[in-house]
């Protein structure tokens, strides 16, 4: 019952690779699903948690957090009176990811899972990297957007991830020693990457 966490630079196809791995191993994939579980646990709308997640680490998020602590924010598109701030978000993120790990047979994409589950046994932490030019190309092809849009998105998302990991008090998220395996997606296909990761997961079970 191994667990696979996939951390990645934005535009390396981490979600797509996670889907391929989960299908091949008959594992459950957790990506946006984690935000849905947080929404359910905190009794706020999934839309609000997703928006909050996008703002993590930003000036706006800190303002939202302070309002939330005063009980001034209600969930978006929800009749619930639930509230969420940075502390509530992180507490539930830890709780839910650890619960997923207990069940096993899961692929977890992002959300700082490599840190939350750093002491977990039978786990494979994967980091995906790629040249910036390849990441931009991947976005232009997958989402049919312009080079300029893709380039801006890569830079914005890299900054957002940096801010997210600051909340974990981590700045070494791209250091290879945090992972069992670092895969350069500029060098291999997703299918080859899947084969390598699945082989590692089977070795750990």
C-alpha positions in Angstrom: 0.0 0.0 0.0 2.5 2.6 -1.2 1.9 6.3 -1.4 3.3 8.5 -4.2 3.6 12.2 -3.9 4.2 14.3 -7.0 5.7 17.7 -6.6 6.5 19.7 -9.7 7.4 22.9 -11.4 4.4 24.3 -13.0 3.9 23.2 -16.6 5.7 19.8 -16.2 2.4 17.9 -16.6 2.3 16.6 -13.0 -1.5 16.1 -12.9 -1.5 14.3 -16.2 1.3 12.1 -15.1 -0.5 11.5 -11.8 -3.6 10.3 -13.7 -1.5 7.9 -15.8 0.2 6.5 -12.8 -3.0 6.1 -10.8 -4.7 4.3 -13.6 -1.8 1.9 -14.2 -1.5 1.1 -10.4 -5.3 1.2 -9.7 -4.5 3.9 -7.2 -6.7 6.9 -6.2 -5.6 10.3 -7.5 -5.8 13.3 -5.1 -5.3 16.7 -6.6 -8.2 19.2 -6.5 -10.1 16.5 -4.6 -8.1 17.5 -1.5 -9.6 21.0 -1.7 -13.1 19.4 -1.9 -12.4 17.5 1.2 -11.1 20.6 3.0 -14.4 22.4 2.0 -16.4 19.5 3.4 -14.5 19.5 6.6 -14.7 23.2 7.2 -18.2 23.5 5.9 -17.4 26.1 3.3 -17.9 26.0 -0.5 -15.4 24.3 -2.6 -15.3 27.4 -4.8 -14.2 29.4 -1.8 -11.5 27.0 -0.7 -10.1 26.9 -4.3 -10.0 30.7 -4.4 -8.4 30.8 -1.0 -5.8 28.2 -2.1 -4.9 30.3 -5.1 -4.3 33.3 -2.8 -2.1 31.5 -0.2 0.9 33.5 0.6 -0.3 36.7 -1.0 -1.0 40.1 0.6 -4.7 39.6 -0.2 -4.7 36.2 1.6 -3.3 37.8 4.7 -6.1 40.3 4.7 -8.7 37.6 4.1 -7.2 35.6 7.0 -7.5 38.5 9.4 -11.1 39.1 8.4 -11.9 35.4 8.7 -10.6 35.4 12.3 -13.1 38.1 13.1 -15.9 36.1 11.7 -16.6 38.5 8.8 -16.3 36.1 5.9 -18.9 33.6 4.8 -18.4 31.0 2.1 -18.9 31.9 -1.5 -22.0 30.3 -3.2 -22.9 28.4 -0.1 -25.5 28.6 2.7 -22.9 27.4 5.2 -21.7 29.7 7.9 -18.3 28.0 7.9 -15.1 30.1 7.9 -11.6 29.5 6.8 -8.3 31.2 7.4 -4.7 30.2 7.0 -4.5 28.2 10.2 -7.7 26.3 9.6 -6.7 25.6 6.0 -3.3 24.2 7.0 -4.6 22.2 9.9 -7.2 20.5 7.7 -4.7 20.0 4.9 -2.4 18.1 7.2 -5.3 16.1 8.6 -6.7 15.1 5.3 -3.3 14.2 3.6 -2.3 12.1 6.6 -5.7 10.3 6.4 -5.2 9.6 2.7 -1.7 8.1 3.5 -3.3 5.8 6.1 -5.6 4.4 3.5 -2.7 3.9 1.1 -2.7 3.2 -2.7 -2.9 6.9 -3.5 -1.1 9.4 -5.8 -1.1 12.9 -4.2 -0.2 15.8 -6.4 1.2 18.9 -4.7 -0.2 20.5 -1.5 3.1 20.2 0.3 2.5 16.5 0.7 6.2 15.7 0.5 6.7 17.6 3.8 3.5 16.5 5.5 4.3 12.9 4.8 8.1 13.1 5.1 8.2 10.5 7.9 5.7 8.1 6.3 6.8 4.6 5.4 6.3 3.0 2.0 6.2 6.3 0.2 7.8 7.6 -2.9 8.4 11.4 -3.2 8.7 12.5 -6.8 9.8 15.9 -8.1 9.2 16.8 -11.7 11.3 19.5 -13.4 11.7 20.8 -16.9 13.3 23.6 -18.9 11.2 26.8 -18.7 10.8 26.8 -22.5 9.4 23.2 -22.4 7.0 24.2 -19.6 5.7 27.2 -21.6 5.4 25.0 -24.8 3.4 22.4 -22.8 0.9 25.0 -21.6 0.5 26.5 -25.1 -0.3 23.1 -26.5 -2.5 21.8 -23.7 -4.6 24.8 -23.1 -4.3 26.5 -26.6 -3.1 29.8 -25.2 -0.5 32.2 -26.5 3.2 32.1 -25.7 2.8 35.3 -23.7 0.0 34.0 -21.7 1.8 30.7 -21.0 5.0 32.5 -20.0 3.2 34.8 -17.6 1.3 31.8 -16.1 4.5 29.9 -15.5 6.1 32.9 -13.7 3.0 33.6 -11.7 2.6 30.0 -10.6 6.3 29.7 -9.7 5.8 32.7 -7.4 2.6 31.3 -5.9 4.3 28.0 -5.1 7.2 29.8 -3.5 4.7 31.7 -1.3 2.9 28.5 -0.4 6.1 26.8 0.8 7.0 29.8 2.8 3.9 28.9 4.9 5.5 25.5 5.5 8.7 27.4 6.5 10.4 25.6 3.6 12.6 27.1 0.9 14.2 23.8 -0.3 11.3 22.3 -2.1 13.3 22.0 -5.4 16.3 20.4 -3.6 16.8 16.8 -4.8 17.6 15.4 -1.4 13.9 15.8 -0.4 12.8 13.2 -2.9 13.3 9.6 -3.8 13.3 10.5 -7.5 13.7 13.7 -9.6 12.5 13.4 -13.2 13.5 15.9 -15.9 10.4 15.9 -18.1 12.4 17.7 -20.8 14.3 14.4 -21.2 11.7 11.7 -20.9 8.1 11.0 -22.0 5.3 10.8 -19.5 4.9 7.1 -20.3 8.6 6.5 -19.5 8.3 8.5 -16.3 5.2 6.5 -15.4 7.1 3.2 -15.8 9.9 4.4 -13.6 7.6 5.7 -10.8 5.4 2.6 -10.9 8.5 0.4 -10.6 9.6 2.3 -7.5 6.1 2.1 -6.0 6.0 -1.7 -6.5 9.5 -2.0 -5.0 8.2 -0.2 -1.8 5.1 -2.4 -1.4 
